[in-house]
Amino acid sequence: MSILKGLKILDFSTLLPGPYATMMFADMGAEVIRVESQARVDLIRVMPPFDKDGLSAAHGYLNRSKRSLTLNLKHEASVEIIKTLVAEYDIVIEQFRPGVMERLGLDYESLKKVNPKLIYCSLTGYGQTGPYRSRPGHDNNYLSVAGVMDYSRRKGEAPTTMGIQIADIAGGSLHSVIGILAAVVHREKTEEGQYIDISMTDAAFSLNAVYGSGYLAGGIEPQPEEMQLNGGTFYDFYETKDGRYFSVGSIEPPFKKILCEALGKSELFGIGMSEKAADQEMFKKEIKAVFLTKNYEEWLAVFDGDLEGCVEPVLTFAEACDHPQLQARGMIVDVPKVNGASQKQMATPIKFSSAKPIYQHVGTAIGENTTDILVGQGFSIHQIREWKEQGVFK
């Protein structure tokens, strides 16, 4: 049995944050319909890299197990179709700028009149209120405004562009899922719906858990490479003789002792335990010098799987795919494609004891399920043909 069977979601989102959130719901068994426009195609559909069939791999991943309905939301008939769907698909997630859904007649207050139990989540960069509410932005902008990027860099150097989208996913996607599920629990207890306002900037700001709290409570503002976890101590990345890197996180004394022994520098343990800034600087300098004496493969042999020193190699993504831990956890799965083939994708990371994830198919062609969805809602083929002629699906 799927863990979220019975949840039905209308997804008006695009690009990454909203689709990642609804992918999580679909993986757990919820029914998700993506409401899309043929006139304003989601850019993720045409974003490289592409799979063997020339389709966006990211789209195939983010939109797996979802059905696609195309509607021209500016058309009056489209609004009526949505209102019909909301009677059954009583969770909505949208990612437009504030005010857009209201102008279309599809905002929470309008749809709540159709279904008072509606749960409606608006996911935006800056939220529904405040001077930045209508300001455009992307992941690096939200992280910058949230105070994350300034101290997440090397001293005297520019901030580094992240390989993954932290504000989008950890900020937007995950907080949307949490908010919606909390609202579902609330609805089961009270029969009440809920409006949820998720700001990716708010969420990224709240992720300053260690050093943001230190500034607010103690007035200590985090600086680049001066804090325990941002390069101010030996907790860092170290280059090998052949230009690869290892991560060292041996903070606790037992792990630090193992690190020193593995490096052949047991005598460093004492200075490593010192809280003096000069001693910490010397300890880090010594570690850096030792790592440069061996190549990557040699250090792999030293820090093998049995050595519990909190030291791990910095893997390429290809190497991560072959890592025995991720393999053992089943983190790569084969997802069916419409043509009968399959595509390898990353699995959901959530494991339940009594339910398995649902991987029905990779992301579909735009509007592929429009007719089936509408017929399922009781609309006739004749009516659907008329709407098509009127441009309702463009």
Order of alpha helices (4+ residues) and beta strands (2+ residues): beta-alpha-beta-alpha-beta-alpha-beta-alpha-alpha-beta-alpha-alpha-beta-alpha-alpha-beta-beta-alpha-alpha-alpha-alpha-beta-alpha-alpha-beta-beta-alpha-alpha
